[in-house]
Amino acid sequence: MCYTEHVFHRPCCHWGRQRFAGEPCCRARIVNGYHLPCLYSENNGSVNSDELCFVCKYRIAHGKDCRPLSIISTSVHSSGIGRAESKTYCSEPLHAS
């Protein structure tokens, strides 16, 4: 049985790929150089990481900015997305100025 865990990257607030907790079992497969868990894998929950996710590392290495998630889209307060997020995350709605 393979034991896996989900990884949450704190600096960029992205969820990363699941990873093995320990070593893969003898029934795990290797496809294109990547280890895949067996059919009887069990997830141990989630863990936090203090590193950027692989997508943000790739973007920074190629001169692009990292895209961390934010709770409310600050540039779209007057749009429908901003209004929906303000109702979801705030006690009082945001007003367009």
Stockholm file with secondary structure:
# STOCKHOLM 1.0

chainA/1-97         MCYTEHVFHRPCCHWGRQRFAGEPCCRARIVNGYHLPCLYSENNGSVNSDELCFVCKYRIAHGKDCRPLSIISTSVHSSGIGRAESKTYCSEPLHAS
#=GR chainA/1-97 SS CCEEEEEEETTTTEECCCEESSCCCTTCEEETTEEECCTTCEEEEEEEESSCCHHHHHHHHTTCCCCCCCSSCGGGTTSHHHHHHHHHHCSSCCCCC
#=GC SS_cons        CCEEEEEEETTTTEECCCEESSCCCTTCEEETTEEECCTTCEEEEEEEESSCCHHHHHHHHTTCCCCCCCSSCGGGTTSHHHHHHHHHHCSSCCCCC
//
